[in-house]
Amino acid sequence: MAGLTAGVANAAEIEVQMLNKGDKGGMVFQPDFVVAEPGDSIKFVSVDKGHNAESIEGMLPDGVESFKSGMSKDFVLTVEKDGLYGIKCTPHYGMGMVALITVGEPANEDAAMAVKQKGKAKSRFEEIFAEYEAAK
């Protein structure tokens, strides 16, 4: 039991802003690539109104339930399982508002990378996956 308590005590909270305009252009999560450990919390902060955080079908580790936050609401995702987590802003997905979280060992890497993306999300994910590959 002491090991479990220590793991929770060391868990980090990583902030991701939901923005109309950020360092990489319009309609972005900032940062759009996050490296986390099991037990960490990712806090999506609604800096600009009209955004949310939703899981992308096919881009979650096995056993992780899909999620969708409310519009213009802060949202906390606690990542417990190893793998890649694909995130989109529902109304701005086609405009490329996407993010990737990698946790521990990415067991679902092939499946997550194979998901077909829409519009500008496709080119944004190409950039994010390049960052992911460089970080491995």
C-alpha positions as CSV (number, residue, x, y, z in Angstrom):
1,M,0.0,0.0,0.0
2,A,2.9,2.4,0.7
3,G,4.0,2.1,-2.9
4,L,0.6,3.1,-4.2
5,T,0.6,6.2,-1.9
6,A,4.1,7.2,-3.0
7,G,3.1,6.9,-6.7
8,V,0.1,9.2,-6.2
9,A,2.2,11.7,-4.2
10,N,4.6,11.9,-7.1
11,A,2.0,12.3,-9.8
12,A,2.3,15.5,-11.8
13,E,-0.3,17.9,-13.2
14,I,0.5,19.0,-16.7
15,E,-1.4,22.0,-18.0
16,V,-2.6,22.2,-21.6
17,Q,-4.2,25.4,-22.8
18,M,-7.1,25.4,-25.3
19,L,-6.4,28.5,-27.5
20,N,-7.8,30.4,-30.5
21,K,-4.2,31.4,-31.3
22,G,-1.0,29.9,-30.0
23,D,2.7,29.4,-31.0
24,K,1.7,27.0,-33.8
25,G,-1.1,29.1,-35.3
26,G,-4.9,29.2,-34.8
27,M,-7.1,26.7,-33.0
28,V,-4.5,24.8,-30.9
29,F,-3.8,22.9,-27.8
30,Q,-0.6,24.3,-26.3
31,P,1.4,22.2,-25.9
32,D,0.0,19.7,-28.4
33,F,2.5,16.9,-27.4
34,V,2.7,15.8,-23.8
35,V,4.9,13.1,-22.2
36,A,3.3,11.9,-19.0
37,E,3.7,9.0,-16.5
38,P,0.9,6.7,-15.3
39,G,-1.0,8.6,-12.6
40,D,-0.3,12.1,-14.0
41,S,-3.2,14.5,-14.6
42,I,-3.5,16.5,-17.8
43,K,-5.5,19.7,-17.1
44,F,-7.0,21.2,-20.2
45,V,-7.6,24.9,-19.5
46,S,-10.2,26.8,-21.4
47,V,-8.3,30.0,-21.9
48,D,-10.4,30.9,-24.9
49,K,-14.1,30.0,-25.1
50,G,-15.6,27.5,-27.6
51,H,-13.2,24.6,-27.1
52,N,-13.3,21.2,-25.5
53,A,-11.2,18.1,-25.1
54,E,-12.5,14.8,-26.6
55,S,-10.8,11.5,-27.2
56,I,-10.3,10.4,-30.8
57,E,-11.7,7.0,-31.7
58,G,-8.9,4.4,-32.1
59,M,-6.4,6.6,-30.3
60,L,-6.7,5.4,-26.7
61,P,-5.0,2.5,-24.9
62,D,-7.0,-0.7,-24.4
63,G,-9.4,-0.4,-21.5
64,V,-9.5,3.4,-21.4
65,E,-13.0,4.8,-21.9
66,S,-13.6,7.5,-24.4
67,F,-14.3,11.0,-22.9
68,K,-15.6,14.4,-24.0
69,S,-15.4,17.5,-21.8
70,G,-18.0,20.3,-21.8
71,M,-17.6,23.3,-24.0
72,S,-15.5,26.2,-22.5
73,K,-14.9,24.1,-19.4
74,D,-11.6,23.1,-17.8
75,F,-11.2,19.4,-17.8
76,V,-8.8,17.0,-16.0
77,L,-7.8,13.7,-17.5
78,T,-5.8,11.4,-15.2
79,V,-3.8,9.0,-17.4
80,E,-3.5,5.6,-15.7
81,K,-2.7,3.2,-18.6
82,D,0.4,3.2,-20.8
83,G,-0.1,4.2,-24.4
84,L,-1.0,7.0,-26.8
85,Y,-4.0,9.2,-26.2
86,G,-5.3,11.2,-29.2
87,I,-7.2,14.4,-28.3
88,K,-9.3,16.7,-30.4
89,C,-11.4,19.8,-29.9
90,T,-14.8,18.7,-31.3
91,P,-15.7,21.9,-33.2
92,H,-12.2,22.6,-34.4
93,Y,-10.9,19.1,-35.3
94,G,-11.0,19.8,-39.1
95,M,-9.0,22.9,-38.4
96,G,-6.3,20.9,-36.8
97,M,-7.0,21.3,-33.1
98,V,-5.5,18.1,-31.9
99,A,-3.0,16.8,-29.3
100,L,-1.1,13.7,-28.4
101,I,-0.3,12.4,-24.9
102,T,2.2,9.6,-24.5
103,V,2.2,7.6,-21.3
104,G,4.9,5.0,-20.4
105,E,5.2,2.2,-23.0
106,P,3.0,3.0,-26.1
107,A,1.4,-0.4,-26.6
108,N,-1.2,1.1,-29.0
109,E,1.3,3.0,-31.1
110,D,0.5,1.3,-34.5
111,A,-3.3,1.6,-34.0
112,A,-3.1,5.2,-33.0
113,M,-0.8,6.2,-35.9
114,A,-3.1,4.3,-38.3
115,V,-6.2,6.4,-37.5
116,K,-7.2,8.5,-40.5
117,Q,-7.4,12.2,-39.6
118,K,-9.6,14.9,-41.2
119,G,-8.6,18.2,-42.7
120,K,-5.7,20.1,-41.1
121,A,-5.7,17.5,-38.3
122,K,-3.8,15.2,-40.7
123,S,-0.9,17.6,-41.2
124,R,-0.8,18.6,-37.5
125,F,-0.6,14.9,-36.4
126,E,2.2,14.4,-38.9
127,E,4.1,17.1,-37.0
128,I,3.2,15.8,-33.6
129,F,4.1,12.2,-34.5
130,A,7.5,13.5,-35.7
131,E,8.0,15.1,-32.2
132,Y,6.9,11.8,-30.6
133,E,9.4,9.8,-32.7
134,A,12.2,12.2,-31.8
135,A,11.3,11.9,-28.1
136,K,11.5,8.1,-28.0
